[in-house]
Amino acid sequence: MAVTPQYGEASIRVLKGLEPVKQRPGMYTRTDNPLHIMQEVLDNAADEALAGHGKRIALVLHADGSVSVEDDGRGIPFGLHPEEGVPVVEIVFTRLHAGGKFDKGSGGAYSFSGGLHGVGVSVTNALARRLEVTVHREGQTASIAFSHGDVVQPVSVQPGAPRKQGTRVRVWPEPRYFDSPELPRAELLHLLRSKAVLMPGVIVTLSDEKRGETQTWQYKGGLREYLQANLSAEPLVELFEGAHYAKASDSENFAEGEGAAWCVAFTEEAASQRESYVNLIPTVAGGTHEAGLKEGLFQAVKAFIDLHSLLPKGVKLMPEDLFGRASFVLSAKVLDPQFQGQTKERLNSRDALRLVGGYVRPAFELWLNQHVEQGKKLADLVIKQAQSRQRAAQKVEKKKGSGVAVLPGKLTDCESRDLSVNELFLVEGDSAGGSAKMGRNKETQAILPLRGKVLNTWEVERDLLFKNNEVHDIAVAIGVDPHAAGSTPDLSGLRYGKVCILSDADVDGAHIQVLLLSLFYKHFPGLVAAGHVHVARPPLYRVDAPARGKKPPLKMYALDEGELAAILDKLRKEGAREGSWTISRFKGLGEMSAEQLWDTTLNPDTRRLLRVDVPDLAAADGVLTQLMGRNEAAARRELMERLGDAVEVDV
């Protein structure tokens, strides 16, 4: 008989210092190669230049495999921290959630910076075999060395050159944490070049000791010069370039200095160059700042077309008709950016959409009306794209029996028939359906409200499904007949590219999700396999935070208790007074206004939508049978007795 391990007080292990990073490096950085941990060091040097305290950044690839980054900024302080009693340079490299970028008040060291998760170079240190730091500051030179995150040579201070200042960090990455120890050269070159582009006047150099080469970048022409050099096709019209940053006197609820610079080229061919940055951090997966650029450009062109009565009858314009032909470089400055994950490849800050879109639209409207002939060329391109898209989306309605299927009366349909953009939301409750109808994009989003709990269809024969009105309405609205797993379903009548389950964020909502997922998995498996079924994730909480220093009042949403705790922890670190915020709990979707529902759950640029995938069919079948089967009461009881204590009851 197997011996059960003892579980007691001593079984609980507390990870201290940098241990969490060493145990789960993939949670903090990319582990395919060490580029991202070096980018953390490079970003710190760039933040000094962004703050106006440096003009030179040098990266060296040493012959022994180490990498060093040197800047001429202010230098990391190396005196004792007033509260911790430890040299500040040691704290920066050994403590998670410590740095000079959390203080956004008037006395803060950085107004705008990229490393706002507070784990940056401490992660670099944790995953390095050795790391050496040399700081020149206030006529002194300080040095410290680490190994695997631990101090091996404490801070030593010597007299230095009176005018020399800056920081040099040399890193020997630990190979066992990475798939490959080599830095991808093309990505590194692109990263360094982009820093020079986004900081006109700053000199960025790369020296490779093995190759004996040195490359230098300095751009004085900024975004325009860079975009022109990288376009693969001739622009249709002149490049649209601009920049706008909030002033202290502005009343737009943005902090002083927040805004964006951009350069956009429109071509008859598909876009060839798209790059976006937030506080000099490359956001390769885009985000809300790109969505703001897209919205601002489209609304300006749409207004120009309406003003000049250029739109043919029956043509419906969509943002992608314009944005699909736009190459751009976008550099946004956001006071407190929220990124998706530690690698910061996508910006999630909701305010960034309004920030960038609000500045781009009036600037582009002015540009179009100052260049009317070029504006008409652009309008003609957009209209042709829309017509081409609509022609491609035209299809014959699927016949059922002797006539065309009659769509459910409670379905509020969308105007588009393009499967690449249109969506159907199956919404829990009539009241929530009402908010969704008002808040949706009527061009691409359809709403089907469901009354009460949907039938448990796990063991219902396929021929009897349509006896239930809700299931009948779902099937007819989607345009696909129920079918068995392993069959080849006819998806030619599919009316929506995405079928989205939208229910409350509480336990009842989760129950409805399971009922609908059971329906799709059992009776519409072809839809699931093709990636058409999705689950929307509305928030459970809203947090209203007061103004803090330069930061205006904020409205933030949390999916669950975990995200709520993280938001409150962040507010405390930013200096918000305990209890100064207001927390609202949504009892259901019906409580959310149309605007709130759009911002959090319907807007493709800011929502969280999960695609339903079934990687293990046998396991999914077993779980759903246990949960939904009629003769599985004993198995469900055993499951609840075994795991019941792990569940918080939502009452």
URBELMO-V686955 format. One record per residue. NEAR is the number of other C-alpha atoms within 8 Angstrom. Layout:
# URBELMO-V686955
near=NEAR
near=NEAR
This chain:
# URBELMO-V686955
near=2
near=3
near=4
near=4
near=4
near=5
near=6
near=6
near=5
near=6
near=7
near=6
near=5
near=4
near=7
near=6
near=8
near=14
near=9
near=10
near=12
near=9
near=6
near=8
near=13
near=7
near=7
near=12
near=11
near=11
near=10
near=7
near=13
near=14
near=9
near=10
near=13
near=11
near=8
near=12
near=13
near=9
near=12
near=10
near=13
near=11
near=14
near=12
near=14
near=12
near=10
near=6
near=10
near=14
near=11
near=10
near=15
near=11
near=12
near=11
near=13
near=11
near=8
near=4
near=7
near=11
near=12
near=12
near=14
near=12
near=13
near=14
near=13
near=11
near=11
near=10
near=7
near=11
near=8
near=9
near=9
near=5
near=4
near=6
near=7
near=9
near=11
near=12
near=10
near=12
near=10
near=11
near=10
near=13
near=11
near=10
near=7
near=9
near=7
near=8
near=13
near=9
near=11
near=15
near=9
near=6
near=6
near=10
near=8
near=11
near=10
near=12
near=12
near=12
near=11
near=9
near=7
near=11
near=12
near=11
near=11
near=14
near=14
near=13
near=16
near=13
near=14
near=14
near=10
near=12
near=13
near=11
near=11
near=11
near=14
near=14
near=13
near=7
near=12
near=12
near=12
near=12
near=12
near=13
near=13
near=13
near=12
near=10
near=13
near=7
near=10
near=7
near=7
near=8
near=11
near=7
near=8
near=7
near=7
near=9
near=7
near=7
near=6
near=10
near=13
near=14
near=15
near=11
near=12
near=11
near=14
near=11
near=12
near=9
near=8
near=5
near=8
near=11
near=9
near=8
near=9
near=6
near=8
near=8
near=6
near=6
near=7
near=10
near=8
near=8
near=9
near=12
near=10
near=8
near=11
near=15
near=13
near=10
near=11
near=11
near=9
near=13
near=11
near=15
near=12
near=12
near=12
near=12
near=10
near=7
near=5
near=7
near=7
near=8
near=7
near=8
near=10
near=11
near=13
near=7
near=8
near=11
near=11
near=10
near=9
near=11
near=12
near=7
near=6
near=7
near=10
near=5
near=7
near=6
near=10
near=10
near=10
near=7
near=10
near=9
near=9
near=9
near=8
near=8
near=9
near=11
near=8
near=6
near=4
near=8
near=5
near=4
near=7
near=11
near=12
near=9
near=8
near=13
near=14
near=13
near=11
near=12
near=14
near=11
near=13
near=13
near=14
near=8
near=6
near=8
near=11
near=8
near=10
near=8
near=10
near=14
near=11
near=14
near=13
near=13
near=9
near=10
near=14
near=8
near=6
near=11
near=11
near=14
near=14
near=11
near=11
near=15
near=12
near=11
near=11
near=16
near=14
near=12
near=9
near=12
near=13
near=9
near=9
near=12
near=12
near=9
near=6
near=6
near=6
near=7
near=8
near=5
near=4
near=4
near=10
near=5
near=9
near=8
near=9
near=6
near=12
near=13
near=10
near=8
near=12
near=12
near=13
near=13
near=13
near=12
near=13
near=14
near=11
near=11
near=11
near=6
near=11
near=7
near=11
near=10
near=7
near=9
near=9
near=10
near=12
near=11
near=15
near=11
near=10
near=9
near=6
near=11
near=14
near=9
near=13
near=15
near=16
near=10
near=12
near=12
near=13
near=10
near=9
near=13
near=12
near=8
near=9
near=12
near=9
near=6
near=8
near=8
near=6
near=10
near=12
near=9
near=10
near=11
near=11
near=8
near=10
near=11
near=12
near=8
near=10
near=13
near=9
near=8
near=9
near=11
near=7
near=7
near=9
near=8
near=4
near=4
near=6
near=9
near=8
near=7
near=5
near=5
near=6
near=9
near=8
near=5
near=8
near=8
near=5
near=6
near=11
near=9
near=8
near=11
near=7
near=8
near=11
near=13
near=11
near=5
near=9
near=16
near=13
near=13
near=12
near=12
near=15
near=16
near=11
near=10
near=8
near=15
near=14
near=9
near=13
near=13
near=12
near=7
near=11
near=12
near=6
near=10
near=8
near=11
near=13
near=15
near=14
near=13
near=13
near=12
near=9
near=6
near=6
near=11
near=8
near=10
near=10
near=10
near=7
near=8
near=6
near=8
near=5
near=7
near=11
near=8
near=6
near=8
near=7
near=10
near=11
near=11
near=10
near=9
near=11
near=13
near=10
near=11
near=11
near=11
near=9
near=8
near=11
near=9
near=9
near=4
near=6
near=5
near=7
near=7
near=7
near=6
near=9
near=9
near=9
near=12
near=12
near=12
near=13
near=12
near=13
near=13
near=13
near=13
near=12
near=10
near=8
near=7
near=11
near=11
near=8
near=12
near=12
near=8
near=12
near=10
near=8
near=12
near=12
near=12
near=9
near=11
near=11
near=14
near=12
near=10
near=10
near=14
near=9
near=6
near=10
near=12
near=13
near=13
near=12
near=13
near=12
near=14
near=12
near=13
near=13
near=13
near=13
near=11
near=12
near=10
near=9
near=11
near=8
near=10
near=10
near=11
near=10
near=9
near=8
near=8
near=11
near=13
near=13
near=9
near=7
near=7
near=9
near=12
near=8
near=8
near=9
near=8
near=8
near=8
near=10
near=10
near=8
near=10
near=8
near=10
near=6
near=6
near=5
near=8
near=9
near=8
near=8
near=7
near=7
near=11
near=8
near=10
near=13
near=11
near=8
near=12
near=8
near=12
near=8
near=8
near=15
near=12
near=11
near=13
near=13
near=10
near=10
near=5
near=7
near=11
near=12
near=9
near=9
near=8
near=9
near=10
near=7
near=8
near=4
near=6
near=7
near=6
near=7
near=9
near=8
near=8
near=8
near=10
near=10
near=10
near=8
near=9
near=11
near=6
near=5
near=11
near=8
near=7
near=8
near=10
near=8
near=8
near=9
near=8
near=8
near=7
near=8
near=8
near=7
near=5
near=6
near=5
near=4
near=5
near=2
